[in-house]
Amino acid sequence: MHPLLAEFLGTMLMILLGNGVVANVILNKTKGHGGGWIVITTGWALAVFVGVVVAGPHSGAHLNPAVSLALSIAGKFPWADLPLFILAQLLGAMTGAFLVWIHYKDHLDDTADPGLIQACYCTAPAIRNTSRNLVSEIVGTFVLLFTIFYITNNAEFGQEKTPIGMGSLGAVPVSLLVLAIGLSLGGTTGYAINPVRDFGPRLMHAILPVKGKGDTGWDYAWIPVIGPLVGSAIAAALYLCI
């Protein structure tokens, strides 16, 4: 499989299952309604597992511009490949969000709260505080990337510069890492820790004819984009220093 296709498919599956578990827990009349935060964080961890298993052998399973950026800063991924990887990830995230809309359309139509509908697509802070919300995303992504560097410490590039890193064997520790971040740090902003995980579905929320969807929250949208990128850069810089 071409690495860009792998990033697209892996990110698509991750968003389909990750945003899907949010929809299952919070939308009206679903079988999983009211499942709570533990179900959501576990579902997201397993969503990452699926995405990494599918994409890992072919692209290294970045599935996240923050991962690609950090690996580039650390010299583990070519800078020239970064824009196309991010584009593939963004398109995958948008497609995954579209599939969530198709799958849960009846339940979205039956849910009157615009905030709950938006939560099936993108993140929002529990308490709106711009500086602290930004710090939350920086800290969460720092933990993600700094740990990933040690999970993939022996990663090298193949002869065709295809990144070999997380792969299928790395799916379990990466999934547990995402679960730990969600359980410990996710309560403030919903732990986007991935620019396309938030921006792609947020864009689809704005585009799709979702009944009663309300505001898309573009005034907040820069935080789950900039925060993860800053956190990933700090993680890469510290990894190189030590």
LINVENKA-V319549 format. One record per residue. N is the residue number from 0. PSI is psi in degrees with one decimal (* if undefined). D_FIRST is the distance of its C-alpha to the first C-alpha in Angstrom with 1 decimal. Layout:
BEGIN
n=(N;N)
psi=(PSI;PSI)
d_first=(D_FIRST;D_FIRST)
END
This chain:
BEGIN
n=(0;1;2;3;4;5;6;7;8;9;10;11;12;13;14;15;16;17;18;19;20;21;22;23;24;25;26;27;28;29;30;31;32;33;34;35;36;37;38;39;40;41;42;43;44;45;46;47;48;49;50;51;52;53;54;55;56;57;58;59;60;61;62;63;64;65;66;67;68;69;70;71;72;73;74;75;76;77;78;79;80;81;82;83;84;85;86;87;88;89;90;91;92;93;94;95;96;97;98;99;100;101;102;103;104;105;106;107;108;109;110;111;112;113;114;115;116;117;118;119;120;121;122;123;124;125;126;127;128;129;130;131;132;133;134;135;136;137;138;139;140;141;142;143;144;145;146;147;148;149;150;151;152;153;154;155;156;157;158;159;160;161;162;163;164;165;166;167;168;169;170;171;172;173;174;175;176;177;178;179;180;181;182;183;184;185;186;187;188;189;190;191;192;193;194;195;196;197;198;199;200;201;202;203;204;205;206;207;208;209;210;211;212;213;214;215;216;217;218;219;220;221;222;223;224;225;226;227;228;229;230;231;232;233;234;235;236;237;238;239;240;241)
psi=(137.7;139.5;-37.8;-38.1;-38.4;-42.5;-39.6;-51.5;-42.2;-43.7;-39.7;-47.8;-39.8;-45.3;-39.8;-47.7;-37.1;-52.7;-26.0;-40.3;-32.4;-47.0;-41.0;-33.1;-36.6;-18.0;154.0;142.0;19.6;160.0;-24.4;10.2;130.2;14.6;-28.0;-180.0;-35.8;-40.5;-43.2;-47.5;-36.5;-42.4;-40.0;-39.4;-42.6;-30.8;-41.8;-41.3;-48.6;-45.8;-40.8;-40.5;-41.8;-46.7;-24.9;-49.9;-14.6;-29.9;-7.4;-4.8;59.6;-57.2;15.5;120.2;-30.3;-37.4;-47.3;-42.2;-46.8;-42.2;-35.5;-44.2;-38.0;0.0;17.5;-1.9;135.0;132.4;-33.9;-26.4;-9.6;-48.8;-41.4;-34.9;-43.6;-39.9;-44.4;-40.5;-42.1;-45.4;-36.8;-42.3;-40.5;-41.3;-41.5;-41.4;-37.5;-42.1;-34.5;-41.4;-45.4;-46.6;-40.0;20.1;-44.5;-38.0;-33.9;-42.3;-28.0;-2.2;121.3;-18.2;113.6;-31.4;-40.2;-38.8;-45.9;-35.3;-20.6;-8.1;-49.8;174.2;163.1;148.5;148.5;-39.8;122.7;111.2;102.3;-49.8;-43.1;-35.0;-40.9;-43.9;-39.0;-44.1;-35.5;-47.0;-46.6;-42.2;-34.9;-47.5;-44.1;-53.5;-40.1;-38.8;-39.8;-36.0;-34.3;-27.5;-37.3;29.3;-31.1;14.2;139.3;177.2;140.2;179.1;-27.5;19.4;25.3;121.3;130.5;112.2;-94.4;-53.5;-172.0;-38.3;-30.1;-5.0;-39.9;-52.6;-35.6;-39.8;-42.6;-35.3;-45.7;-38.2;-44.5;-42.8;-43.5;-44.2;-39.1;-33.7;-5.8;-11.1;-13.1;-48.4;-3.7;10.1;70.0;-52.3;25.6;111.4;-43.1;-24.9;-32.2;-48.4;-42.3;-54.3;-33.5;-41.1;-40.8;-34.7;-39.1;-35.2;-43.4;147.5;64.5;123.8;127.4;29.3;-26.9;-156.3;145.1;-15.4;42.0;-22.2;-24.0;-17.3;-24.9;-25.8;-49.0;3.0;-54.3;-42.7;-52.3;-36.1;-41.1;-45.3;-38.7;-38.4;-40.3;-42.3;-42.5;-41.3;-42.9;-39.9;-41.2;-31.3;-29.3;*)
d_first=(0.0;3.8;6.3;8.4;6.7;6.4;10.0;11.0;10.3;11.6;14.6;15.3;15.7;17.7;20.0;20.4;21.5;23.3;25.3;25.6;27.6;29.8;30.5;31.3;33.7;35.6;35.7;38.6;38.8;35.5;35.6;34.6;37.0;38.7;36.4;36.8;35.1;34.1;32.1;30.4;29.5;28.4;26.2;24.6;24.0;22.3;20.2;19.0;18.4;16.2;14.1;13.9;13.1;10.0;8.7;10.6;8.8;6.0;8.6;11.9;12.3;14.9;15.2;18.5;20.0;22.6;20.2;18.6;22.2;23.6;21.1;21.9;25.6;25.4;23.7;20.6;18.2;18.9;21.0;19.7;16.2;18.1;18.9;15.5;14.2;17.4;17.0;13.6;15.3;18.4;17.0;15.2;18.6;20.5;18.6;19.1;22.8;23.2;22.1;24.7;27.3;26.6;26.7;29.8;31.6;34.7;35.1;34.5;37.2;39.5;39.3;41.8;41.1;39.1;38.3;36.7;34.7;33.5;32.5;29.9;28.1;29.1;31.3;35.0;37.5;39.9;42.6;42.2;42.9;40.9;41.3;40.8;37.8;36.2;37.1;35.6;32.1;32.5;33.6;30.9;28.1;29.9;30.0;26.3;25.2;28.0;27.1;23.4;24.4;26.1;23.4;21.1;24.0;22.7;19.3;18.6;16.2;14.4;15.6;13.1;14.0;10.9;12.9;13.5;15.8;16.1;13.4;14.7;18.0;18.6;18.1;21.8;23.6;21.8;22.6;26.2;26.4;25.6;28.1;30.7;30.4;30.8;33.7;35.5;34.8;33.4;36.7;37.6;34.8;32.3;30.1;27.5;26.5;23.6;24.3;21.7;22.5;26.0;25.8;23.1;24.9;28.2;27.5;26.6;29.9;31.7;30.1;30.1;33.4;33.8;37.3;39.5;36.8;39.2;38.4;34.8;36.2;35.1;37.9;36.1;32.5;32.6;33.3;29.9;28.3;30.6;31.4;27.9;27.4;30.8;30.2;27.0;28.9;31.8;29.7;28.1;31.5;33.1;30.5;31.1;34.9;35.1)
END
